[in-house]
């Protein structure tokens, strides 16, 4: 081991200790000083103080939930028409949210996956992903238009002119949210889409807590029941954070790092959506009313339906998202594989271990969410959602890690957007082996979304002064140009 002896080294000033290097390195990558043999005299790190720029970034991110809260008050009054007795009084400008944009990103990702000529764009670096992002935004605005005009029709709005005005305002509301996400990504902490999406979770959670406090004061809910509900949500959030951290570290004796849960949270949502199909069919005259009644949320049949969905979709998605050939190819490109046969066996074992852990985690979620536990049942169902118990802890971890990375290394810049979760850690380790500090932005939130979260890429970020070196290394390893 070697270390940099320069007390004025930028790394020492940022982190509070001398930079350490492997024996084959001759000069410090931060200041160019000749390295000294051995470890530094003291490894005690002095945590650098947050810079004003870092506080400004935090303020931008904190402003997002506040903006989302007040956006609900931006309503469009609908002109009253007696010909439409079921007409609602108003529509929200931000009624659509980011739903059409998220759907568009998934559609474009599926199209790029299905067409061989477009597949290189999915893993081609910054410029290639930018093309897909532009197409996604265009498709998203088209979807927003379709959804907006459907809502105006359902709301009882009459006249083409009114449809255009009200629909156009809702499309503009979605565009404003996209712009907000872009601004947060550029000037705040965390991925902007991630922050805007979780802002809705934070606002909804705050409202549910307010209702819970009021119900306690009015005597509808006992204080013990309310406290138990909050404790369960917090405990599951901590468990989620531990699972996400554990998946990112991998096993001490293994070279394979697969981030958990391997299937994300999609299996629960898929199973719940399929259960709702029977109710929809019953509304269209199909004789599925008995099945729909049996699959009522909270019933034993609904619980076992979700459990079966987790087992089927969880296993299928985990194996599909982490195919042996794809994972091995990336690890080999990045120089993380020395023995193909040994690595493949290790990967198979890690993958199946991850399948079991991931499905068990989602099963634990539906156990808590569906089973009544005395005083927990009434207040807990409203508080304990995927957003509050799983998504929110992931985004909090992302923000904490980015705060620490920026505090230690100063200004960071993205050098590579990665959408394959199994490729993130090998890329980061390859950069760190070259003495380039690297940080995967948004990795925990994206882990919960897996393939279905292309709107939130994992940005590999490095200190701004090392961008050129880092980008060249990643392009050389992966054999692609990002620009």
SULZI-V699949 format. One record per run of one state. SS is the DSSP state (a for helix, b for strand, c for the rest). FROM is the first residue (numbers start at 0). TO is the last residue. Records with the same first field share a line. If there is no record, write none. Layout:
SS=FROM-TO  FROM-TO
This chain:
c=0-0  4-8  15-18  21-25  27-32  37-50  71-73  77-88  92-97  114-114  122-124  154-158  187-190  218-221  249-264  283-287  294-298  321-322  333-338  370-374  383-384  409-410  418-419  433-436  441-441  453-456  478-482
b=1-3  19-20  26-26  33-36  74-76  89-91  411-417  437-440  457-462
a=9-14  51-70  98-113  115-121  125-153  159-186  191-217  222-248  265-282  288-293  299-320  323-332  339-369  375-382  385-408  420-432  442-452  463-477
